[in-house]
Amino acid sequence: MAKDKKDSQGKDKNPQGKRRWYQLLGDGFKIARKSYPALPWILIGVFLVTLVVFVGAGILLDNWILWTISGVVLAPMFTMVTLTRFIESASYKQMEGIPGAASAVIGRIRRGWSFQEEPVRFNARHQDMVFRLIGKPGIVLVTEGPVSRVAKLVEEEKRQARRIAPNVPVHTINVGTGEDQVRLSKLMKSLKKLPKKLNTNEVGAVTKRYDSIKTNQLPIPKGIDPYKMRPDRKATRGR
């Protein structure tokens, strides 16, 4: 039987089975390969091309030793960056179409935003959802479902926003793959592009106003999370 790895004091070096960075990276690679079967060849290509470019530059500049060393150091780095991009892209791709996927993505941007994981408006029959964020751009409604079908839910939430915070701008971002919708992978970028209208104190005041009236207590199971398929940030960082 294999013995557990312990330190000099007899303590377990890996308590509770904590996964190593290379294990997380391996998990991310498996996720990405499902969406991009040619990924191994792409990574090999990036490594070799980087190495060849640096060696070639070294020969042309008559300093091939320094450039070759630089290539050997940077080739794995560029390969790793390429892998993390594919992992992130594959994660979003596999999440698309799963109810609550927008919540999983929005949950990564806690800083500067107020957000609850459960939708504030919900169509149980079609699983259409509206999530509400409060930040410096104002109130942002993120929808899941066809634009024409979620329009009623959005209008209901906008009416409530006008009653609770009448002078605060309300934006709508429709997430999906159809016309007038934003792909899940572009959601973060769309949020960052919104113009800033409130300061930190005003964001806090609007959040407290919503919290004080306990709006939209919907009978929905808490913690909507598309099979816990959040992009693994540790895996994408290689740690």
MARBA-3410 file (N, C-alpha, C, O; in Angstrom, 1 decimal):
239
0.8,-1.2,0.0,0.0,0.0,0.0,0.9,1.2,0.0,1.9,1.3,0.7 ~ 0.4,2.2,-0.8,1.2,3.4,-0.9,1.0,4.3,0.4,-0.1,4.4,0.8 ~ 2.1,4.9,0.9,2.0,5.7,2.0,1.7,7.1,1.7,2.1,7.6,0.6 ~ 0.9,7.8,2.6,0.6,9.2,2.3,1.9,10.0,2.5,2.7,9.7,3.3 ~ 2.0,11.1,1.7,3.1,12.0,1.8,3.0,12.8,3.0,2.0,13.5,3.2
4.0,12.8,3.8,4.0,13.6,5.1,5.3,14.4,5.2,6.3,14.0,4.7 ~ 5.2,15.5,6.0,6.4,16.3,6.2,7.2,15.7,7.3,6.9,14.6,7.8 ~ 8.2,16.4,7.7,9.1,16.0,8.7,8.5,15.8,10.1,9.0,15.0,10.9 ~ 7.4,16.5,10.3,6.7,16.4,11.6,5.5,15.3,11.6,4.8,15.2,12.5 ~ 5.5,14.6,10.4,4.4,13.6,10.3,3.1,14.1,9.9,2.1,13.3,9.9
3.0,15.3,9.5,1.7,15.9,9.0,1.5,15.7,7.5,2.5,15.6,6.8 ~ 0.3,15.6,7.2,-0.1,15.4,5.7,0.3,16.6,5.0,-0.2,17.7,5.3 ~ 1.1,16.5,3.9,1.4,17.6,3.1,0.3,18.1,2.2,0.2,19.3,1.8 ~ -0.7,17.2,2.0,-1.8,17.6,1.1,-3.1,17.3,1.8,-3.8,16.4,1.4 ~ -3.5,18.2,2.8,-4.7,17.9,3.5,-5.9,18.0,2.7,-6.0,18.9,1.8
-6.9,17.2,3.0,-8.2,17.2,2.3,-8.1,17.0,0.8,-8.9,17.4,0.0 ~ -7.0,16.3,0.4,-6.9,16.0,-1.0,-6.8,17.2,-2.0,-7.3,17.1,-3.1 ~ -6.2,18.3,-1.5,-6.1,19.5,-2.3,-5.3,19.2,-3.6,-4.2,18.6,-3.5 ~ -5.9,19.6,-4.7,-5.3,19.3,-6.0,-4.1,20.3,-6.3,-4.2,21.5,-6.0 ~ -3.1,19.7,-6.9,-1.9,20.5,-7.3,-2.2,21.3,-8.6,-3.2,21.1,-9.3
-1.3,22.3,-8.8,-1.6,23.2,-10.0,-1.5,22.4,-11.3,-2.3,22.7,-12.2 ~ -0.7,21.4,-11.4,-0.6,20.7,-12.6,-1.8,19.8,-12.8,-2.1,19.4,-13.9 ~ -2.4,19.4,-11.7,-3.7,18.6,-11.8,-4.8,19.5,-12.3,-5.6,19.0,-13.1 ~ -4.9,20.7,-11.8,-5.9,21.6,-12.3,-5.7,22.0,-13.7,-6.6,22.1,-14.5 ~ -4.4,22.1,-14.1,-4.1,22.4,-15.5,-4.5,21.2,-16.4,-5.0,21.4,-17.5
-4.2,20.0,-15.9,-4.6,18.8,-16.7,-6.1,18.8,-16.8,-6.6,18.4,-17.9 ~ -6.9,19.1,-15.8,-8.3,19.1,-15.9,-8.8,20.2,-16.9,-9.7,19.9,-17.7 ~ -8.1,21.3,-16.9,-8.5,22.3,-17.9,-8.2,21.9,-19.3,-9.0,22.2,-20.2 ~ -7.1,21.2,-19.5,-6.7,20.7,-20.8,-7.8,19.7,-21.3,-8.1,19.7,-22.5 ~ -8.3,18.8,-20.4,-9.3,17.9,-20.8,-10.6,18.6,-21.2,-11.2,18.2,-22.2
-10.9,19.7,-20.5,-12.1,20.4,-20.8,-12.0,21.1,-22.2,-12.9,21.0,-23.1 ~ -10.8,21.7,-22.5,-10.6,22.3,-23.7,-10.5,21.4,-24.9,-11.0,21.7,-26.0 ~ -10.0,20.2,-24.7,-9.8,19.2,-25.8,-11.1,18.7,-26.3,-11.3,18.3,-27.4 ~ -12.1,18.7,-25.4,-13.5,18.2,-25.8,-14.0,19.1,-26.9,-14.7,18.7,-27.8 ~ -13.8,20.4,-26.7,-14.3,21.4,-27.7,-13.3,21.6,-28.9,-13.7,21.9,-30.0
-12.0,21.4,-28.6,-11.0,21.6,-29.7,-10.1,20.3,-29.7,-9.0,20.3,-29.1 ~ -10.5,19.3,-30.5,-9.8,18.1,-30.6,-8.3,18.2,-31.1,-7.4,17.4,-30.7 ~ -8.1,19.3,-31.9,-6.7,19.5,-32.4,-5.8,20.3,-31.4,-4.7,20.6,-31.8 ~ -6.3,20.5,-30.2,-5.5,21.3,-29.3,-4.1,20.8,-29.0,-3.2,21.7,-29.0 ~ -3.8,19.5,-28.9,-2.5,19.1,-28.7,-1.5,19.5,-29.8,-0.4,20.0,-29.5
-2.0,19.4,-31.0,-1.2,19.8,-32.2,-1.0,21.3,-32.2,0.1,21.8,-32.6 ~ -2.0,22.0,-31.8,-1.9,23.5,-31.8,-0.8,23.9,-30.8,0.0,24.8,-31.1 ~ -0.8,23.3,-29.6,0.1,23.7,-28.6,1.5,23.3,-29.0,2.5,24.1,-28.8 ~ 1.7,22.1,-29.6,3.0,21.7,-30.1,3.5,22.7,-31.2,4.7,23.1,-31.2 ~ 2.6,23.2,-32.1,2.9,24.1,-33.1,3.3,25.4,-32.5,4.3,26.0,-33.0
2.6,25.9,-31.5,3.0,27.2,-30.9,4.4,27.1,-30.3,5.2,28.0,-30.4 ~ 4.7,26.0,-29.6,6.0,25.8,-29.0,7.1,25.8,-30.0,8.1,26.5,-29.9 ~ 6.9,25.0,-31.1,7.9,24.9,-32.1,8.1,26.2,-32.9,9.3,26.6,-33.2 ~ 7.0,26.8,-33.3,7.1,28.1,-34.0,7.9,29.1,-33.2,8.7,29.8,-33.7 ~ 7.5,29.2,-31.9,8.2,30.2,-31.1,9.7,29.9,-31.0,10.5,30.8,-31.1
10.0,28.7,-30.9,11.4,28.3,-30.8,12.2,28.6,-32.1,13.3,29.1,-32.0 ~ 11.6,28.2,-33.2,12.2,28.4,-34.5,12.4,29.9,-34.7,13.5,30.3,-35.3 ~ 11.4,30.7,-34.4,11.5,32.2,-34.6,12.7,32.8,-33.8,13.5,33.6,-34.4 ~ 12.8,32.4,-32.6,13.9,32.9,-31.8,15.3,32.4,-32.2,16.2,33.2,-32.3 ~ 15.3,31.1,-32.6,16.6,30.6,-33.1,17.0,31.3,-34.4,18.2,31.7,-34.6
16.0,31.5,-35.3,16.2,32.1,-36.5,16.7,33.6,-36.4,17.6,34.0,-37.0 ~ 16.0,34.3,-35.4,16.4,35.7,-35.1,17.8,35.7,-34.6,18.6,36.6,-34.9 ~ 18.2,34.7,-33.8,19.5,34.7,-33.2,20.6,34.5,-34.3,21.7,35.1,-34.2 ~ 20.3,33.7,-35.3,21.2,33.4,-36.4,21.4,34.7,-37.2,22.5,35.0,-37.6 ~ 20.3,35.3,-37.5,20.3,36.5,-38.3,21.0,37.7,-37.6,21.7,38.5,-38.3
20.9,37.7,-36.3,21.5,38.8,-35.6,22.9,38.4,-35.0,23.5,39.2,-34.3 ~ 23.4,37.3,-35.4,24.7,36.7,-35.0,24.8,36.7,-33.5,25.9,37.0,-32.9 ~ 23.8,36.3,-32.8,23.8,36.1,-31.4,22.9,35.0,-31.0,22.0,35.1,-30.2 ~ 23.1,33.8,-31.7,22.1,32.7,-31.6,22.1,32.1,-30.2,21.0,31.5,-29.8 ~ 23.1,32.2,-29.4,23.1,31.6,-28.0,22.1,32.3,-27.2,21.2,31.6,-26.5
22.2,33.6,-27.1,21.2,34.4,-26.2,19.8,34.2,-26.7,18.9,34.0,-25.9 ~ 19.6,34.3,-28.0,18.2,34.2,-28.6,17.7,32.8,-28.4,16.5,32.6,-28.2 ~ 18.5,31.8,-28.5,18.1,30.4,-28.3,17.6,30.2,-26.9,16.6,29.5,-26.6 ~ 18.4,30.7,-25.9,18.1,30.6,-24.5,16.7,31.3,-24.3,15.8,30.8,-23.6 ~ 16.6,32.4,-24.9,15.3,33.2,-24.7,14.1,32.4,-25.3,13.0,32.3,-24.7
14.3,31.7,-26.4,13.3,30.9,-27.1,12.9,29.7,-26.2,11.7,29.4,-26.1 ~ 13.9,29.1,-25.6,13.7,27.9,-24.7,12.8,28.4,-23.5,12.0,27.6,-23.0 ~ 13.1,29.6,-23.0,12.4,30.1,-21.8,10.9,30.5,-22.2,10.0,30.2,-21.5 ~ 10.8,31.2,-23.4,9.5,31.8,-23.7,8.6,30.9,-24.4,7.4,31.0,-24.4 ~ 9.1,29.9,-25.1,8.3,28.9,-25.8,7.2,28.2,-24.9,6.1,28.2,-25.3
7.7,27.7,-23.8,6.7,27.1,-22.8,5.7,28.2,-22.3,4.5,27.9,-22.1 ~ 6.2,29.4,-22.1,5.3,30.5,-21.6,4.2,30.8,-22.6,3.0,30.9,-22.3 ~ 4.6,30.9,-23.9,3.6,31.2,-24.9,2.6,30.1,-25.1,1.4,30.3,-25.4 ~ 3.1,28.9,-25.0,2.3,27.7,-25.1,1.3,27.6,-24.0,0.1,27.3,-24.2 ~ 1.7,28.0,-22.8,0.8,28.0,-21.6,-0.3,29.1,-21.8,-1.5,28.9,-21.4
0.1,30.3,-22.3,-0.9,31.3,-22.5,-1.9,30.9,-23.5,-3.1,31.1,-23.4 ~ -1.5,30.2,-24.6,-2.4,29.7,-25.6,-3.4,28.7,-25.0,-4.6,28.7,-25.3 ~ -2.8,27.8,-24.1,-3.7,26.8,-23.5,-4.7,27.4,-22.6,-5.9,27.0,-22.6 ~ -4.3,28.4,-21.8,-5.3,29.1,-20.9,-6.4,29.8,-21.7,-7.6,29.8,-21.3 ~ -6.1,30.3,-22.9,-7.1,30.9,-23.8,-8.1,29.9,-24.3,-9.3,30.1,-24.3
-7.6,28.7,-24.6,-8.4,27.7,-25.1,-9.3,27.1,-24.0,-10.5,26.7,-24.2 ~ -8.7,27.0,-22.8,-9.5,26.5,-21.7,-10.7,27.4,-21.4,-11.8,27.0,-21.2 ~ -10.4,28.7,-21.4,-11.5,29.7,-21.1,-12.5,29.7,-22.2,-13.7,29.7,-21.9 ~ -12.1,29.6,-23.4,-13.0,29.6,-24.6,-13.9,28.3,-24.5,-15.1,28.4,-24.7 ~ -13.3,27.2,-24.2,-14.0,25.9,-24.2,-15.0,25.9,-23.0,-16.1,25.4,-23.2
-14.6,26.5,-21.9,-15.5,26.5,-20.8,-16.8,27.3,-21.1,-17.9,26.9,-20.8 ~ -16.6,28.5,-21.7,-17.8,29.3,-22.1,-18.6,28.5,-23.1,-19.8,28.5,-23.1 ~ -18.0,27.9,-24.1,-18.6,27.2,-25.1,-19.5,26.1,-24.6,-20.6,25.9,-25.0 ~ -19.0,25.3,-23.6,-19.7,24.2,-23.0,-20.8,24.7,-22.1,-21.8,23.9,-21.9 ~ -20.7,25.9,-21.6,-21.8,26.4,-20.7,-22.9,27.0,-21.5,-24.0,27.1,-20.9
-22.7,27.4,-22.7,-23.8,28.1,-23.5,-25.0,27.2,-23.6,-24.9,26.1,-23.9 ~ -26.2,27.9,-23.4,-27.4,27.2,-23.5,-27.9,26.5,-22.2,-29.0,26.0,-22.1 ~ -27.0,26.4,-21.2,-27.4,25.8,-19.9,-28.1,26.9,-19.0,-27.5,28.0,-18.8 ~ -29.3,26.7,-18.5,-29.9,27.7,-17.7,-29.1,28.1,-16.5,-28.5,27.2,-15.8 ~ -28.9,29.4,-16.3,-28.1,29.9,-15.2,-26.7,30.1,-15.5,-25.9,30.5,-14.7
-26.3,29.9,-16.8,-24.9,30.1,-17.2,-24.4,31.5,-17.0,-23.3,31.7,-16.6 ~ -25.3,32.5,-17.2,-25.0,33.9,-17.0,-24.6,34.1,-15.6,-23.7,34.9,-15.3 ~ -25.3,33.5,-14.7,-25.1,33.7,-13.2,-23.7,33.2,-12.9,-23.0,33.8,-12.1 ~ -23.2,32.1,-13.5,-21.9,31.5,-13.2,-20.8,32.5,-13.7,-19.8,32.6,-13.0 ~ -21.1,33.2,-14.8,-20.1,34.1,-15.3,-20.1,35.4,-14.5,-19.0,35.9,-14.1
-21.3,35.9,-14.2,-21.4,37.2,-13.5,-20.8,37.0,-12.1,-20.2,38.0,-11.5 ~ -20.9,35.8,-11.5,-20.4,35.6,-10.2,-18.9,35.8,-10.0,-18.4,35.8,-8.9 ~ -18.2,35.9,-11.1,-16.7,36.2,-11.1,-16.3,37.6,-10.9,-15.2,37.9,-10.7 ~ -17.3,38.5,-11.0,-17.0,40.0,-11.0,-17.6,40.6,-9.7,-18.2,41.7,-9.8 ~ -17.4,40.0,-8.6,-17.9,40.6,-7.3,-17.4,42.0,-7.1,-18.2,42.8,-6.6
-16.2,42.3,-7.4,-15.6,43.6,-7.0,-16.3,44.7,-7.7,-16.3,44.8,-9.0 ~ -16.9,45.7,-7.0,-17.5,46.8,-7.6,-18.9,46.6,-8.0,-19.6,47.6,-8.4 ~ -19.4,45.4,-7.8,-20.8,45.1,-8.2,-21.6,44.4,-7.1,-21.0,43.7,-6.2 ~ -22.9,44.6,-7.1,-23.8,43.9,-6.2,-24.6,43.0,-7.0,-25.2,43.4,-8.0 ~ -24.6,41.7,-6.6,-25.2,40.7,-7.5,-25.7,39.5,-6.6,-25.0,39.1,-5.7
-26.9,39.0,-6.9,-27.4,37.8,-6.3,-27.5,36.7,-7.3,-27.8,36.9,-8.5 ~ -27.1,35.5,-6.9,-27.0,34.4,-7.8,-28.4,34.0,-8.4,-28.5,33.5,-9.5 ~ -29.5,34.1,-7.6,-30.8,33.8,-8.1,-31.4,34.8,-9.0,-31.1,36.0,-8.8 ~ -32.1,34.5,-10.1,-32.7,35.5,-11.0,-33.8,36.3,-10.2,-34.4,35.8,-9.3 ~ -34.0,37.5,-10.7,-35.0,38.4,-10.1,-36.3,38.2,-10.8,-37.4,38.5,-10.3
-36.3,37.7,-12.0,-37.5,37.4,-12.8,-37.2,36.0,-13.5,-36.1,35.7,-13.9 ~ -38.3,35.2,-13.5,-38.1,33.8,-14.0,-39.4,33.3,-14.6,-40.5,33.5,-14.1 ~ -39.2,32.7,-15.8,-40.3,32.1,-16.5,-40.1,30.6,-16.4,-39.2,30.0,-17.1 ~ -40.8,29.9,-15.5,-40.6,28.5,-15.2,-40.8,27.6,-16.4,-40.2,26.6,-16.6 ~ -41.8,28.0,-17.2,-42.1,27.1,-18.4,-41.0,27.0,-19.4,-40.6,26.0,-19.9
-40.4,28.2,-19.7,-39.3,28.2,-20.7,-37.9,28.4,-20.1,-36.9,28.3,-20.8 ~ -37.9,28.5,-18.8,-36.6,28.7,-18.1,-35.9,30.0,-18.5,-34.7,30.1,-18.6 ~ -36.7,31.0,-18.9,-36.1,32.3,-19.2,-35.8,33.0,-17.8,-36.6,32.8,-16.9 ~ -34.7,33.8,-17.8,-34.3,34.4,-16.5,-33.8,35.8,-16.7,-33.3,36.2,-17.8 ~ -34.0,36.6,-15.7,-33.4,37.9,-15.7,-32.6,38.1,-14.4,-33.1,37.9,-13.3
-31.3,38.4,-14.5,-30.5,38.6,-13.3,-30.2,40.1,-13.2,-30.1,40.8,-14.2 ~ -30.1,40.6,-12.0,-29.9,42.0,-11.7,-28.5,42.3,-11.1,-28.2,41.7,-10.1 ~ -27.8,43.2,-11.7,-26.5,43.7,-11.1,-26.7,45.2,-10.8,-27.4,45.9,-11.5 ~ -26.0,45.6,-9.8,-25.9,47.0,-9.4,-24.5,47.4,-9.3,-23.7,46.9,-8.5 ~ -24.1,48.4,-10.2,-22.7,48.8,-10.2,-22.6,50.3,-10.6,-23.6,51.0,-10.7
-21.4,50.7,-11.0,-21.2,52.1,-11.4,-22.0,52.5,-12.6,-22.3,53.7,-12.8 ~ -22.2,51.5,-13.6,-23.1,51.9,-14.7,-24.5,52.1,-14.3,-25.3,52.7,-15.1 ~ -24.9,51.7,-13.1,-26.3,51.7,-12.7,-26.9,50.3,-12.4,-26.2,49.5,-11.9 ~ -28.1,50.1,-12.9,-28.7,48.8,-12.7,-28.6,48.1,-14.1,-29.0,48.6,-15.1 ~ -28.1,46.9,-14.1,-27.9,46.1,-15.3,-28.7,44.8,-15.2,-28.6,44.1,-14.3
-29.6,44.6,-16.2,-30.4,43.4,-16.3,-29.8,42.5,-17.3,-29.7,42.9,-18.5 ~ -29.4,41.3,-16.9,-28.8,40.3,-17.8,-29.9,39.2,-18.0,-30.3,38.6,-17.0 ~ -30.2,39.0,-19.3,-31.3,38.0,-19.5,-30.8,36.8,-20.2,-29.8,36.7,-20.8 ~ -31.5,35.7,-20.0,-31.3,34.4,-20.7,-32.7,34.0,-21.3,-33.7,34.0,-20.6 ~ -32.6,33.8,-22.6,-33.9,33.4,-23.3,-34.0,34.3,-24.5,-33.4,35.4,-24.6
-34.9,34.0,-25.5,-35.1,34.8,-26.7,-35.5,36.2,-26.3,-36.3,36.4,-25.3 ~ -35.0,37.2,-27.0,-35.2,38.6,-26.7,-36.7,38.9,-26.6,-37.2,39.6,-25.7 ~ -37.5,38.4,-27.6,-38.9,38.7,-27.6,-39.7,38.1,-26.5,-40.7,38.7,-26.0 ~ -39.2,37.0,-25.9,-39.9,36.3,-24.9,-39.5,36.9,-23.5,-40.4,36.9,-22.6 ~ -38.3,37.4,-23.3,-37.9,37.9,-22.0,-38.3,39.4,-21.9,-38.1,40.0,-20.9
-38.8,40.0,-23.0,-39.1,41.4,-23.0,-40.1,41.8,-21.9,-39.9,42.8,-21.2 ~ -41.1,40.9,-21.6,-42.1,41.2,-20.6,-41.4,41.1,-19.2,-41.7,42.0,-18.4 ~ -40.5,40.2,-19.0,-39.8,40.1,-17.7,-39.0,41.3,-17.5,-38.9,41.9,-16.4 ~ -38.3,41.8,-18.5,-37.4,42.9,-18.4,-38.2,44.2,-18.1,-37.8,45.0,-17.3 ~ -39.4,44.3,-18.8,-40.2,45.5,-18.5,-40.8,45.5,-17.1,-40.8,46.6,-16.5
-41.1,44.4,-16.6,-41.6,44.3,-15.2,-40.5,44.7,-14.2,-40.7,45.5,-13.3 ~ -39.3,44.3,-14.5,-38.1,44.6,-13.6,-37.8,46.1,-13.8,-37.4,46.8,-12.8 ~ -37.9,46.7,-15.0,-37.6,48.1,-15.2,-38.6,48.9,-14.4,-38.3,50.0,-13.9 ~ -39.9,48.5,-14.4,-40.9,49.3,-13.7,-40.6,49.3,-12.2,-40.7,50.4,-11.6 ~ -40.2,48.2,-11.7,-39.8,48.2,-10.3,-38.6,49.0,-10.0,-38.5,49.7,-9.0
-37.6,49.0,-10.9,-36.4,49.8,-10.8,-36.7,51.3,-10.8,-36.1,52.1,-10.0 ~ -37.7,51.7,-11.6,-38.1,53.1,-11.6,-38.8,53.5,-10.3,-38.7,54.7,-9.9 ~ -39.4,52.6,-9.6,-40.0,52.9,-8.3,-39.0,53.0,-7.2,-39.1,53.8,-6.3 ~ -38.0,52.0,-7.3,-37.0,52.0,-6.2,-35.9,53.0,-6.3,-35.5,53.6,-5.4 ~ -35.4,53.1,-7.6,-34.3,54.0,-7.8,-34.6,54.8,-9.1,-34.0,54.5,-10.2
-35.5,55.8,-9.1,-36.0,56.4,-10.3,-35.0,57.2,-11.1,-35.1,57.3,-12.3 ~ -33.9,57.6,-10.5,-32.9,58.4,-11.2,-31.7,57.6,-11.7,-30.7,58.1,-12.2 ~ -31.7,56.3,-11.5,-30.6,55.4,-11.8,-30.8,54.8,-13.2,-31.9,54.2,-13.4 ~ -29.8,54.9,-14.0,-29.9,54.3,-15.4,-30.1,52.7,-15.3,-29.5,52.1,-14.4 ~ -30.9,52.2,-16.2,-31.1,50.8,-16.3,-30.7,50.3,-17.7,-31.1,50.8,-18.7
-29.8,49.3,-17.7,-29.2,48.7,-18.9,-29.7,47.3,-19.0,-30.0,46.6,-18.0 ~ -29.8,46.8,-20.3,-30.2,45.4,-20.5,-29.2,44.8,-21.4,-28.8,45.3,-22.5 ~ -28.7,43.6,-21.0,-27.8,42.8,-21.8,-28.4,41.4,-22.0,-28.7,40.7,-21.0 ~ -28.7,41.1,-23.3,-29.4,39.8,-23.6,-28.3,38.8,-23.9,-27.6,39.0,-24.9 ~ -28.2,37.7,-23.2,-27.2,36.7,-23.4,-27.8,35.6,-24.2,-28.8,35.1,-23.9
-27.0,35.2,-25.2,-27.5,34.0,-26.1,-26.7,34.0,-27.4,-25.7,34.7,-27.5 ~ -27.2,33.2,-28.3,-26.5,33.1,-29.6,-27.3,33.7,-30.7,-26.9,33.6,-31.9 ~ -28.5,34.3,-30.4,-29.3,34.8,-31.5,-29.1,36.2,-31.8,-28.1,36.8,-31.3 ~ -29.9,36.8,-32.6,-29.8,38.2,-33.0,-30.1,39.1,-31.8,-30.9,38.8,-31.0 ~ -29.3,40.2,-31.7,-29.4,41.2,-30.6,-29.1,40.6,-29.3,-29.5,41.1,-28.2
-28.3,39.5,-29.3,-27.8,38.9,-28.1,-26.3,38.9,-28.0,-25.6,38.9,-29.0 ~ -25.8,38.8,-26.8,-24.3,38.8,-26.6,-23.9,37.4,-26.2,-24.6,36.7,-25.3 ~ -22.9,36.9,-26.8,-22.4,35.5,-26.5,-21.9,35.5,-25.0,-21.4,36.5,-24.5 ~ -22.0,34.4,-24.4,-21.6,34.2,-23.0,-20.2,34.7,-22.8,-19.8,35.3,-21.8 ~ -19.3,34.3,-23.7,-17.9,34.7,-23.6,-17.6,36.2,-23.7,-16.6,36.7,-23.3
-18.6,37.0,-24.2,-18.5,38.4,-24.3,-19.2,39.2,-23.3,-19.2,40.4,-23.2 ~ -19.8,38.5,-22.3,-20.6,39.1,-21.3,-19.8,40.1,-20.4,-20.2,41.2,-20.2 ~ -18.7,39.6,-20.0,-17.8,40.4,-19.1,-17.4,41.7,-19.8,-17.4,42.7,-19.2 ~ -17.0,41.5,-21.1,-16.5,42.7,-21.8,-17.7,43.7,-22.0,-17.5,44.9,-21.9 ~ -18.9,43.2,-22.2,-20.1,44.1,-22.4,-20.3,44.8,-21.1,-20.7,46.0,-21.2
-20.2,44.2,-20.0,-20.4,44.9,-18.7,-19.4,46.0,-18.5,-19.7,47.1,-18.0 ~ -18.1,45.7,-18.9,-17.1,46.7,-18.7,-17.2,47.9,-19.6,-16.7,49.0,-19.3 ~ -17.9,47.7,-20.7,-18.0,48.8,-21.7,-19.1,49.8,-21.3,-19.2,50.9,-21.8 ~ -20.0,49.4,-20.4,-21.1,50.3,-20.0,-20.5,51.6,-19.3,-19.6,51.5,-18.5 ~ -21.1,52.7,-19.7,-20.6,54.0,-19.1,-20.9,54.1,-17.6,-21.9,53.6,-17.1
-19.9,54.6,-16.9,-20.0,54.8,-15.4,-20.8,56.0,-15.1,-20.5,57.1,-15.6 ~ -21.9,55.8,-14.3,-22.8,56.9,-13.9,-22.8,57.1,-12.4,-23.2,58.2,-12.0 ~ -22.5,56.1,-11.6,-22.6,56.2,-10.2,-21.2,56.1,-9.5,-20.3,55.5,-10.1 ~ -21.1,56.7,-8.3,-19.9,56.5,-7.6,-20.1,55.3,-6.6,-21.2,54.8,-6.5 ~ -19.1,55.0,-5.8,-19.1,53.9,-4.9,-20.2,54.0,-3.9,-20.9,53.1,-3.6
-20.3,55.2,-3.3,-21.4,55.5,-2.3,-22.8,55.3,-2.9,-23.7,54.8,-2.2 ~ -23.0,55.8,-4.1,-24.3,55.7,-4.7,-24.6,54.2,-5.0,-25.8,53.8,-4.9 ~ -23.6,53.5,-5.4,-23.9,52.0,-5.7,-24.3,51.4,-4.4,-25.3,50.6,-4.4 ~ -23.7,51.7,-3.3,-24.1,51.1,-2.0,-25.5,51.5,-1.6,-26.2,50.7,-1.0 ~ -25.8,52.8,-1.8,-27.1,53.3,-1.5,-28.2,52.6,-2.2,-29.3,52.2,-1.7
-28.0,52.4,-3.5,-29.0,51.7,-4.3,-29.2,50.2,-3.9,-30.3,49.7,-3.8 ~ -28.0,49.6,-3.6,-28.1,48.2,-3.1,-28.8,48.1,-1.8,-29.7,47.2,-1.7 ~ -28.6,49.0,-0.9,-29.3,49.0,0.4,-30.8,49.2,0.2,-31.6,48.6,0.9 ~ -31.2,50.1,-0.8,-32.6,50.3,-1.1,-33.3,49.1,-1.5,-34.4,48.8,-1.1 ~ -32.6,48.3,-2.4,-33.2,47.0,-2.8,-33.3,46.0,-1.7,-34.3,45.4,-1.5
-32.2,46.0,-0.9,-32.2,45.0,0.2,-33.2,45.3,1.2,-33.8,44.4,1.9 ~ -33.5,46.6,1.5,-34.4,47.0,2.5,-35.9,46.6,2.2,-36.7,46.3,3.2 ~ -36.2,46.5,1.0,-37.6,46.1,0.6,-37.8,44.6,0.3,-38.9,44.2,0.0 ~ -36.6,43.9,0.2,-36.7,42.5,0.0,-37.5,42.1,-1.3,-38.5,41.4,-1.2 ~ -37.1,42.7,-2.4,-37.9,42.5,-3.6,-37.6,41.1,-4.2,-36.6,40.5,-4.1
-38.6,40.7,-5.0,-38.5,39.5,-5.8,-38.1,38.3,-5.1,-37.1,37.6,-5.5 ~ -38.8,37.9,-4.1,-38.5,36.6,-3.4,-39.1,35.5,-4.2,-40.2,35.0,-3.8 ~ -38.5,35.0,-5.2,-39.1,34.0,-6.1,-38.9,32.6,-5.5,-37.9,32.3,-4.9 ~ -39.9,31.7,-5.7,-39.8,30.4,-5.2,-38.9,29.5,-6.2,-39.4,28.6,-6.8 ~ -37.6,29.9,-6.2,-36.7,29.2,-7.1,-35.6,28.5,-6.3,-35.1,29.1,-5.4
-35.2,27.3,-6.6,-34.1,26.7,-5.9,-32.9,27.6,-5.9,-32.5,28.1,-7.0 ~ -32.3,27.8,-4.7,-31.2,28.7,-4.7,-29.9,28.1,-5.3,-29.8,26.8,-5.5 ~ -29.0,29.0,-5.6,-27.7,28.5,-6.1,-27.8,27.9,-7.5,-27.2,26.9,-7.8 ~ -28.6,28.6,-8.4,-28.6,28.1,-9.8,-27.2,28.2,-10.4,-26.6,29.2,-10.4 ~ -26.7,27.0,-10.8,-25.3,26.9,-11.2,-25.3,25.8,-12.3,-25.6,24.7,-11.9
-25.0,26.1,-13.5,-25.0,25.1,-14.6,-24.0,24.0,-14.4,-22.9,24.0,-15.0 ~ -24.4,23.1,-13.6,-23.6,21.9,-13.3,-22.2,22.3,-12.8,-21.2,21.5,-13.0 ~ -22.2,23.4,-12.1,-20.9,23.9,-11.5,-19.8,24.0,-12.6,-18.7,23.7,-12.3 ~ -20.2,24.5,-13.8,-19.2,24.5,-14.8,-18.6,25.9,-15.0,-18.5,26.4,-16.1 ~ -18.3,26.5,-13.9,-17.6,27.8,-13.9,-16.2,27.6,-14.5,-15.6,26.6,-14.2
-15.8,28.6,-15.4,-14.4,28.5,-15.8,-13.4,28.4,-14.7,-13.5,29.2,-13.8 ~ -12.6,27.4,-14.6,-11.7,27.2,-13.5,-10.5,28.2,-13.6,-9.6,28.0,-14.4 ~ -10.6,29.2,-12.7,-9.6,30.3,-12.8,-8.2,29.8,-12.4,-7.2,30.3,-12.9 ~ -8.2,28.8,-11.4,-6.9,28.3,-11.0,-6.3,27.5,-12.2,-5.0,27.6,-12.4 ~ -7.1,26.8,-12.9,-6.6,26.0,-14.0,-6.1,26.9,-15.1,-5.0,26.6,-15.7
-6.8,28.0,-15.4,-6.4,28.9,-16.5,-5.1,29.6,-16.1,-4.4,30.1,-17.0 ~ -4.9,29.8,-14.8,-3.6,30.5,-14.4,-2.5,29.5,-14.2,-1.3,29.9,-14.1 ~ -2.8,28.2,-14.3,-1.7,27.2,-14.1,-1.2,27.1,-12.7,0.0,26.9,-12.5 ~ -2.2,27.3,-11.7,-1.7,27.2,-10.3,-2.7,26.3,-9.6,-2.6,26.1,-8.4
END
